[in-house]
């Protein structure tokens, strides 16, 4: 008789976790308000304006601009910060591809830094080794919702007069030493894509405390317009990156619950830390007290030697079969993606062939041992898992222990 669910046995859990995204009657109420108002766009409506004001307060930022997605948010933030041809921007090699491709969209060159094994965030020591006369900016990613070491990042930036753009796509409400992320650097970007803690299906936001940067953001996302000028007067190459009043309505409702949801995810994460720390071969990433994560992801390291040599992909499949939502993580660091290996950027080889760029870069020669190890051993639980009750969290540990006990059967 089979023991493990992947072999036909009874799974630890047959009851599904909560269905994502989470919503209630508040979203319905605000959506209906927008529908009946006939003000479906943010030019005439008031929901987006209200959300921007409330999100600014939530993030302790002076200014917020909503945009159509988190990738666009990064692109606009780079433009507003003055990143362009001839520049290099340092990004982590363990992140979603948009962190690096938006740099290319700016006609600048992404340079990859390794990560810290303790949190999977960009390693400041690696960053400093990459700085040269072409370096314009650092883009730390607050991976999984946990802030990068912003003390060291800002120290390096001040030392070398660099711009800092925080990729906080996964980190709404996260804090570094009591300060909300996104407001520590020159600008910060957020995503409201379907899987994010706060979601409108798609959407993004840029926050800053710098009025000059904010003015550039407001122009770029709105077709190059400037305040107090005629509608059909455009001052620079830009686009329409606005969201709708429908998305803003959903985000208003989501924001009302987010502080409470962050507390729920943190409470469950701490309990899961306790349970998983007792399992040989499983090492949860536990953050220090000065880090407050929004827990978009719960991350742990898997040591296959403690599971009869069971490869990570088979462990992940077995855990999913036991009824636990789980993500295998990135298969390899960004520098191994075809777009970087083959340098498939703009036509004619830009930005590398740009006459303003005097550097050389070979992505195939990069080897980041910590990023490579993170791809080999890192496993993620999605945020929806952290919205369960105590029994749900215990099911996770029980499923892992079960796989460990019978791992030789796979």
N, C-alpha and C positions, 0 to 999 in steps of 0.2 A: 504494500500500500504506500502510495506517494505521501511524503510529508510536506514538501514545499508546493505552494500554489502553482508555480511555474511548471511543475511536473505533474499537475493534476490534483494536488492536495487541496484541502480547505484553506482559504486565505485567512489571515488574521482579521481582516476587516472587509466586510461586504457592504457596509453602510458608506455611502460616498461622503467626502468632505463637502463643505459648502460650495455652492455653485458660484463661479465668478463671472461677471462682477457682482458686487453686493449693492443692492438698492432697496429703497422702500417707498412709501407713499409721498415722501418729500420730493423725490425726483419727478414723480408723476405730476405732482401739483405745480412745480415750477415749469416743467415742460409744457403743460397745458396753458399756463399763463402766457408763455411766449407764443404758442400757437394762436391763441385767441387775440393776442395783441396786434398781430400782423407785422410786428417789428422783428423780423427773423434775422436780420443782419445787425452787426454791432454798431454800425454807423448811426442807426436810428433807435436801437434798443438800449436798455439800461442794465441788463443782466451782466454783460461782460464788464462794464465799468464797475459794477458792484463787486464782481469777483476779483478783479485786479486790485481793488482797494483792500478787500478782506485777505487776499493772498499775501499782499505786502505786509499786512499786520501779522499774519501767521508766520511769515519768514523773517520778520523784523527788517524789512527792506523799505527803502524810500520809494522805489519805483518797480512796477511789474508791467510787463507787456505780454499778453497772450498771443500765441502763434499756432499755426496749424499742426505742428508736431515737434518732438524734441530734437530731431535732426536739423530742422530749419532753425530752431532756437540756437543751436550751436553755430550754425553758419552765420546767422545775423550777429551773434555776440562777437565772433571773430572779426567780422567786418567793422563793427562799431568800435572794437578795440584797436583797429588799425593794422590788422594782420593782412598781408598781401604778398605780391610777387617778390621773390628774393629772401623771404623769411622762412625760418624753421620753427616748428611748434613741437614741444616735447609732450608725448602722450604715453600712457601705459600700453604695454603689449598684450595685457590681459584685460580686454574690454570689448564692447560691441563695436562693430566695424565703423559706425557713424562717427565715433570719436575721432578717427583718423581721416575718413573720407571727406568730412567737412573741411578739414585743413586743406585738402587737395582742391576742393571746390573754391576755396579762397585763393587758389593759385599759389599756395605756400606748400612747404614740404613737411610731412609728419616724420618725427624722429622718435623711435621707440625706446622707452626706459623699462627696466625690469620692475618687479613688484616686491612688496614686503611679504614674506611667508606667513607673518602673523595675522594679516588681514586681507591679503590679495589686492591691496591698493598700491599705487605708484610708490616706488622707493626713492625718497629724496636723495640718498647717496648716489643712486644711479642717475638721477636727473642732473646733479651737479657735474658729473663726469662728461655729460653730453653738451654742455653749454659752450658756445663759440660766438664769434662776431655776427653770425647769421641768426642766432636764436632770438626770437621775438616774444614768445609766450610759453607758458606751462599750462597744460590742461589736466589737472588731477581729476580722476573719476572717483566718486564716492560709491564704491562698488557694493552692490547688494543693499545699499542704504546706510552703510557704515562710513563715516568721514575718513578721508585720507589725513595724513599728518600735516595739518595746515600751518602749524607753527613753523616747521622746517621749510615747507614750500614757500611761505611768505618771506621767510628770512632769506632764502636763496633768491627769490624774485627781487627783493629790495636791494640785495647785494649787487645784482647784475642788471637792475633797471628793466625787469621783464613784466609783461602783462600776465595776469592769472585769470583764466576762465575756468570756473568750476563746472564740471559735468556732473550735475546732481539729478540726472534723469530718474534715478531710483531712490532719491533721498529727500522727498518732501518731509519737512519736520525734523530731520536729523540735526544733531548738534555736535559741535566740537568745542569742548571746554565751555559749554553753556551758550555758545554762539551758533545761530542757525546757519547751516551751510548755504552757499550761494551768495552770501553777503560778506564773506571773508576776503575773497579776491575782488577783482575789478568788476566781474559780472558772474552770474550763475544761471545755469539752464536746467529746466525740468521737463519731464515728459508725462503726458496723460494718456499714453497709448493703452490699449485694452488691458494688458496684464499689470499695469502699474497700480500702486496702492490707492491713488486717486485717479479715476479714469473717466473720460467722456468718449471712449472708443478710440479717439485720436485727439491730439492737442498737445500743446507745449507752452512754456512760459520762460521769460527771461527776467531776472531781477538784477538790480544794481543800485548802488547808493551814489553813483556818479552822474550828475545832471548832463554832462557833455555826452557821455556814452549813451545815456537814456534818450537824448534827443536824436542821436544817430539811429538807435534801435527803432524809435517811433516812426522815423522817416522810411527806413528800409523795409519795414513790414507793411507799409501802406503806400506802395508804388512811388516812393521817392518824394512824397509830399512833405510840406512843412506847415506848422500851425499858422493860422491867420493869413493864409494865402488862398487864392482861388483853387477850386477843386481840380481843374485841369492844368495845374502848374506843377511840373515835376523837376526835381533838382538833381537827381542822380539815378544811376541804374539800380533798380530795386524790383519789387514785385508785390503782389497781393498775397500776404501770408496770414490774413486774419482768420479767426475762427467764427463760428456762428453763435447766435444767441441761444440756440438749443444746447450746444456744448457748454456754454457758460452756465446755463441753468442747471445742468447735471453737475458741473463742477462746484457750484455753490452748495448744492445738497451734500456732495461728497465731502467738501471742506468742513461742513458743520460737524461731521462725525469723526474727522481724521485724528484729532488729538486723542480721543477715546480709543480709536482703533490702534494707534501707535502704542498706547499703554497695554492693550490686549496682546499685541504681538510681542512686546517686550516681556511681559509676564510669562507667556508661553515659551518664549525662547530661553529664558532663564531656567525654567523647569526642564526643558529639553537638554540644555547644557548639563544639568545634573545627571539626567538619565544616561546620556550618551557618553559622558566622561567615564562611566563605569564599564564601558564595553571595550575590550582590547581590540585594537585595530581601527577604532573610530575616534577621531580627534576633532571635536567641534571648535570652530573659531570663536573664542570668547573675548569680547572687547573690554578694555579697561574702563574704569568708572567715568573718565572724562569723555568717553565716546557714547553718544546716544544714537543708536541705529533706528531707522524706520522699519527695518527688517522687510524690505522687499524680497530679499532672499535670506534663508538660513543656510549657512555654508559649513560643511565639515569635510575633513580629509579622510580618505579611505585607504587603509593599508591591506592590500590583498594577501600578504603573507599570513595575516591572522585569520584569513578566511579560506584556508586550503588552497591559496594561490588563485582564487576565483577572480578573473579579470573584472575591471570596473564596469564595463558595459553589461556583463552578465549579472553582476550584483544589482545594478540599476534595474535591469529587466525583472529580476526576481523580486525586488522591493516593490516595483509597480504591480506585479502579479499578486502581492499580498495586500493590495488595496491602498498603497501609500503613494500619493503624487510625488514624483521625484524627477529631477533634471540632471542629466549627465554632465552638463557644463560645456565649456568650449573644448573642441577636439584638439586645437593647437593654438599657439599665440598668433596674433594678427599678422606678424611679419611672414608667416607661412601661407597666408591667404593668396590665391592666384593674382589678385589685383596688385599686390605688393611684390610678389616674386617676379611677376612679368612686367611690373611697372606700367600697367594698363590704365593710364591716367587720361589727360586731355589729348586731343589730336596734336601731332607734331612734337609729342614728348613733353609738353608743359605739365607741371611747373618745373621739371628738372632741366629742361632745355631753355628755360627763360634766360634772356641775357642778363637779367638782374640777379640770377642765382649763380653763385660761384663755387658751389659745393659739389661733392660727389657722394652718392649713397648707394649701397648695395644691400638690399634687404635679405638676400640669400645668405649673406655672411653673418647674420645676427644669430646669437644663441643666448637666450636668457634662462639660466638654470631654474630660477624660481617660477617664472611663468610656465616653463615646460613642465615642472613638477606639479604646479597647480592644475594644469590641464590633465595630467596623468592621475592625480589623486582627488581633485576637488569635485564635490557633489553638492547640489543645491536642492533645498526644499522651497517651493514657491510660497508666496505670501499667504495664499488661501489656507495652507496647512496651519499657519500660526494664528488663524482665527477660530480654531476649535476650542473644545473644553479640555479639562485635565485628562479625561479618559482618552480623548483623541490623541493627545500628545503621548500618552503611555502606549498606545497602539503602535506608534512609530518605533519606539524602543523595542517593543515586543517583536515586531516584524524583523528588525535587524538582528536581534538575538536568535530568532528562529533560523534565519538564513545562515548565521554563523554556525549554529549547531549542526545544520544539515548541508553545509556548503560543499562537502565532498560529493554530494549526490548530483550536483549540477555539472 
